[in-house]
Amino acid sequence: MKDFQIYSDSSCDLPECLVKEHNIRLIPFYVSFDHDNYYKENIDITKEAFYDTLVSKHVYSTTSLPTVQDYINEFKPALKEGKDIICLCLTQKFSGSYQSAVNAKHILEEQFPESNIQIIDSIQATAGQGLLLLQIAYMKEAGYSIDLIIEKLNILKPTSRIMFTVDTLNYLSKGRRIGKAVSLTSDMLDLKPLIQLKDAELIPYSNVRGRKKSLDKVFSMVEEYFTETGEKPEDYDFCIANATTNEDAIYLQNKVEEYIGRKITYPVFQIGVTIGTNTGPGGIGICFVKKYNCI
């Protein structure tokens, strides 16, 4: 079976230790605080520095997707080595990163006509995308072919979920995800929105007053999913996605571990610039996806 290289754009927020462990290559998004100077995520700016800048300078950020040339530059060395490519991208509904990768694929297929370049829309973001990426890595390590991985991935993608909350709606408002009036009213009343990311859609769940109640409700959303679907938590992979509130991440992780009856072995996935631009320093959620060997 022909060898292949796994890629993703950096919106997957996969911890560096897992990137190295599974030999995954990331193509970075760009972030700017002034619409002029742009920094490559994890290369020119760390996630910690990103959030420090948001808080200390009281600014809002904007992001820019990887260019077609960025993808070409990353894909070409693997193709020259005779490898095929599988690349998982942020949902098309949030970004044009997927289309950049597809355009790069078309250009490179003319130069490498025998290559198999697969670009996949994750229909997810941040750690939801990251968990899907890990399933790809596990399937590769289990000896699956690219074609079989794609087949399995199309079954896995609809099982992925992120149940999350944010500390303020200001960032979602600036990113035009919600209206400013809604943001102002909610922040004045200390209302914390509960949101589900499912099939590339942000689905409002409810609002609760206060951070602690919002964390408990995020966990309740997970319980409700398994109760309503009849799915088994033991068939799923879980992780915590968190921006800067580490104590809250530990609190949620403990609740999830007690519920599923096992430890979450992954480090907390720190939400990066792509989603952090819209959720701000207080974004936090529980992510899960069905395991490849449970479908």
C-alpha positions as CSV (number, residue, x, y, z in Angstrom):
1,M,0.0,0.0,0.0
2,K,1.3,3.4,-1.0
3,D,2.3,5.6,1.9
4,F,0.5,8.9,2.6
5,Q,1.0,12.1,4.6
6,I,-1.7,13.5,6.9
7,Y,-2.2,17.3,6.9
8,S,-4.7,19.7,8.5
9,D,-5.0,23.4,8.7
10,S,-4.1,24.8,12.1
11,S,-7.8,25.3,13.1
12,C,-7.8,21.7,14.4
13,D,-5.9,23.0,17.5
14,L,-4.2,19.6,18.0
15,P,-1.7,19.8,20.9
16,E,1.9,19.8,19.7
17,C,2.7,16.5,21.4
18,L,0.0,14.8,19.4
19,V,1.1,16.5,16.1
20,K,4.6,15.1,16.6
21,E,3.5,11.6,17.9
22,H,1.3,11.0,14.8
23,N,3.6,12.8,12.2
24,I,0.9,15.3,11.2
25,R,1.7,18.4,9.3
26,L,-0.3,21.6,9.9
27,I,-0.8,24.5,7.6
28,P,-1.2,27.7,9.6
29,F,-3.9,30.3,9.6
30,Y,-2.9,34.0,9.9
31,V,-4.1,36.4,12.6
32,S,-3.9,40.2,12.7
33,F,-4.7,42.8,15.3
34,D,-4.6,45.8,13.0
35,H,-5.6,44.5,9.6
36,D,-2.1,45.2,8.4
37,N,0.4,42.9,10.1
38,Y,-0.5,39.2,9.9
39,Y,1.2,36.4,11.9
40,K,1.2,32.7,11.2
41,E,-0.4,30.7,14.0
42,N,2.1,28.6,16.0
43,I,5.0,30.0,14.0
44,D,5.0,33.8,14.3
45,I,2.7,33.9,17.4
46,T,1.8,31.4,20.1
47,K,-1.8,30.9,21.3
48,E,-0.8,32.3,24.7
49,A,0.6,35.5,23.1
50,F,-2.6,35.7,21.0
51,Y,-4.8,35.8,24.1
52,D,-2.4,38.0,26.0
53,T,-2.7,40.6,23.2
54,L,-6.5,40.4,23.2
55,V,-6.7,41.0,26.9
56,S,-3.8,43.4,27.5
57,K,-4.3,45.6,24.5
58,H,-8.1,45.5,24.5
59,V,-8.2,44.7,20.8
60,Y,-10.1,42.4,18.5
61,S,-8.4,40.1,16.0
62,T,-9.1,39.1,12.4
63,T,-7.9,35.9,10.7
64,S,-6.9,35.0,7.2
65,L,-6.9,31.6,5.7
66,P,-3.9,29.7,4.3
67,T,-3.4,30.6,0.7
68,V,-3.3,28.2,-2.2
69,Q,0.5,28.7,-2.4
70,D,0.7,27.8,1.3
71,Y,-0.9,24.4,0.6
72,I,1.2,23.9,-2.5
73,N,4.4,24.6,-0.5
74,E,3.4,22.1,2.2
75,F,2.0,19.3,-0.1
76,K,4.8,19.3,-2.7
77,P,7.6,17.8,-0.6
78,A,5.4,14.8,0.3
79,L,4.4,14.3,-3.3
80,K,8.1,14.4,-4.4
81,E,8.7,11.6,-2.0
82,G,6.1,9.6,-3.7
83,K,3.5,9.9,-1.0
84,D,-0.2,10.5,-1.3
85,I,-2.0,13.1,0.7
86,I,-5.0,13.4,3.0
87,C,-5.9,16.8,4.3
88,L,-8.6,17.7,6.8
89,C,-9.9,21.3,6.8
90,L,-12.0,23.6,8.8
91,T,-15.6,23.5,7.8
92,Q,-16.3,25.5,4.6
93,K,-19.1,27.4,6.4
94,F,-16.5,29.1,8.6
95,S,-13.6,29.6,6.1
96,G,-12.3,29.2,2.6
97,S,-9.4,27.1,3.8
98,Y,-10.9,24.0,2.3
99,Q,-11.3,25.7,-1.1
100,S,-7.6,26.8,-1.0
101,A,-6.6,23.2,-0.4
102,V,-8.8,22.0,-3.3
103,N,-7.3,24.6,-5.6
104,A,-3.8,23.5,-4.6
105,K,-4.8,19.9,-5.3
106,H,-5.9,20.7,-8.8
107,I,-2.7,22.5,-9.6
108,L,-0.5,19.7,-8.1
109,E,-2.4,16.9,-9.8
110,E,-1.1,18.3,-13.1
111,Q,2.4,18.0,-11.9
112,F,1.9,14.7,-10.1
113,P,-0.8,12.9,-12.1
114,E,-0.3,9.6,-10.4
115,S,-0.9,11.1,-6.9
116,N,-4.0,10.6,-4.8
117,I,-4.7,13.9,-3.0
118,Q,-7.8,13.9,-0.8
119,I,-9.1,17.1,0.7
120,I,-11.9,16.7,3.4
121,D,-14.3,19.2,4.8
122,S,-14.3,18.3,8.5
123,I,-17.7,20.0,9.1
124,Q,-16.1,20.8,12.4
125,A,-13.7,23.3,14.0
126,T,-11.1,23.4,16.8
127,A,-10.9,20.2,18.9
128,G,-13.9,18.7,17.1
129,Q,-11.7,18.8,13.9
130,G,-8.8,17.7,16.0
131,L,-10.5,14.5,17.2
132,L,-11.4,13.6,13.6
133,L,-7.8,14.2,12.7
134,L,-6.7,11.8,15.3
135,Q,-9.1,9.1,14.0
136,I,-7.5,9.5,10.6
137,A,-4.1,9.0,12.3
138,Y,-5.3,5.9,14.2
139,M,-6.7,4.4,11.0
140,K,-3.5,5.0,9.2
141,E,-1.5,3.3,12.0
142,A,-4.0,0.4,11.9
143,G,-3.0,-0.1,8.2
144,Y,-6.1,1.4,6.5
145,S,-5.8,2.6,3.0
146,I,-6.7,6.2,2.1
147,D,-9.9,5.1,0.3
148,L,-11.0,3.1,3.3
149,I,-10.2,6.0,5.6
150,I,-12.3,8.4,3.5
151,E,-15.2,5.9,3.6
152,K,-15.0,5.6,7.4
153,L,-14.5,9.3,7.9
154,N,-17.8,10.1,6.0
155,I,-19.5,8.0,8.7
156,L,-17.6,9.5,11.6
157,K,-18.0,13.2,10.7
158,P,-21.8,13.5,11.5
159,T,-21.0,12.0,15.0
160,S,-18.7,14.8,16.0
161,R,-20.0,17.5,18.4
162,I,-18.8,20.4,20.4
163,M,-20.9,21.6,23.3
164,F,-19.5,25.0,24.4
165,T,-20.0,28.3,26.1
166,V,-18.3,31.7,26.0
167,D,-17.7,34.2,28.8
168,T,-18.8,37.2,26.7
169,L,-20.6,37.6,23.4
170,N,-18.5,40.6,22.4
171,Y,-16.2,38.5,20.2
172,L,-19.0,36.7,18.4
173,S,-20.6,40.1,17.8
174,K,-17.4,41.5,16.4
175,G,-17.1,38.4,14.1
176,R,-20.7,39.1,13.0
177,R,-21.9,35.7,14.3
178,I,-24.6,37.5,16.3
179,G,-26.1,41.0,16.6
180,K,-24.5,43.7,18.7
181,A,-27.8,44.3,20.6
182,V,-28.0,40.7,21.6
183,S,-24.4,40.8,22.8
184,L,-24.9,44.0,24.9
185,T,-28.1,42.7,26.5
186,S,-26.6,39.3,27.3
187,D,-23.5,40.7,28.8
188,M,-25.4,43.2,31.0
189,L,-27.5,40.4,32.4
190,D,-24.4,38.1,32.8
191,L,-26.1,35.6,30.5
192,K,-23.8,32.9,29.1
193,P,-24.9,31.3,25.8
194,L,-24.8,27.5,25.3
195,I,-24.0,26.5,21.7
196,Q,-23.6,23.3,19.9
197,L,-21.4,22.8,16.8
198,K,-23.1,20.1,14.7
199,D,-22.7,19.4,11.0
200,A,-21.0,22.7,10.4
201,E,-23.8,24.6,12.1
202,L,-23.7,26.7,15.3
203,I,-26.9,25.8,17.0
204,P,-28.1,27.9,20.0
205,Y,-29.1,25.8,22.9
206,S,-30.0,28.2,25.7
207,N,-28.7,30.9,28.0
208,V,-27.9,30.7,31.7
209,R,-26.8,33.3,34.2
210,G,-23.3,32.9,35.5
211,R,-20.1,31.0,34.5
212,K,-20.5,28.1,36.9
213,K,-24.0,27.3,35.7
214,S,-22.9,27.6,32.1
215,L,-20.2,25.0,32.7
216,D,-22.6,22.6,34.3
217,K,-25.0,23.1,31.4
218,V,-22.3,22.3,28.9
219,F,-21.9,19.0,30.6
220,S,-25.7,18.4,30.7
221,M,-25.7,18.9,27.0
222,V,-23.3,16.0,26.6
223,E,-25.5,13.8,28.8
224,E,-28.6,14.7,26.9
225,Y,-26.9,13.8,23.6
226,F,-26.2,10.2,24.7
227,T,-29.6,9.9,26.4
228,E,-31.5,11.1,23.3
229,T,-29.5,9.2,20.7
230,G,-29.0,6.0,22.6
231,E,-25.3,6.1,21.7
232,K,-22.8,4.6,24.2
233,P,-20.1,7.0,25.7
234,E,-17.6,4.2,25.6
235,D,-17.8,4.2,21.8
236,Y,-16.6,7.8,21.7
237,D,-13.4,9.8,22.0
238,F,-13.6,12.9,24.2
239,C,-11.5,16.0,24.9
240,I,-11.8,19.4,26.4
241,A,-11.3,22.6,24.3
242,N,-10.3,25.6,26.3
243,A,-9.0,29.1,25.6
244,T,-7.5,30.4,28.9
245,T,-9.6,29.3,31.8
246,N,-7.6,26.3,33.0
247,E,-9.4,25.7,36.2
248,D,-12.7,25.5,34.3
249,A,-11.1,23.0,31.9
250,I,-10.1,20.8,34.8
251,Y,-13.6,21.1,36.3
252,L,-15.3,20.0,33.1
253,Q,-12.7,17.2,32.4
254,N,-13.4,15.7,35.9
255,K,-17.1,15.7,35.3
256,V,-16.7,14.0,31.9
257,E,-14.3,11.4,33.2
258,E,-16.7,10.5,36.0
259,Y,-19.5,10.2,33.5
260,I,-17.7,8.1,30.9
261,G,-15.9,6.0,33.6
262,R,-12.4,6.5,32.3
263,K,-9.6,9.1,32.1
264,I,-9.3,11.5,29.1
265,T,-5.7,10.9,28.1
266,Y,-5.4,13.8,25.8
267,P,-4.0,17.2,26.9
268,V,-6.6,20.0,26.9
269,F,-6.8,21.3,23.3
270,Q,-6.1,25.1,23.5
271,I,-8.5,26.9,21.2
272,G,-6.4,28.8,18.6
273,V,-6.6,32.0,16.7
274,T,-9.2,30.8,14.1
275,I,-12.0,30.1,16.6
276,G,-10.6,32.1,19.5
277,T,-11.1,35.3,17.4
278,N,-14.8,34.6,17.6
279,T,-15.1,33.1,21.1
280,G,-12.5,35.2,23.1
281,P,-10.5,34.2,26.2
282,G,-13.4,32.6,27.9
283,G,-14.3,30.0,25.3
284,I,-14.6,26.4,26.6
285,G,-16.3,23.2,25.5
286,I,-16.5,19.4,25.5
287,C,-15.8,17.7,22.2
288,F,-16.5,14.2,21.2
289,V,-16.6,11.9,18.1
290,K,-17.3,8.2,17.6
291,K,-14.2,6.0,17.4
292,Y,-13.3,4.6,14.0
293,N,-13.4,1.0,15.3
294,C,-16.9,1.4,16.8
295,I,-18.7,2.0,13.5
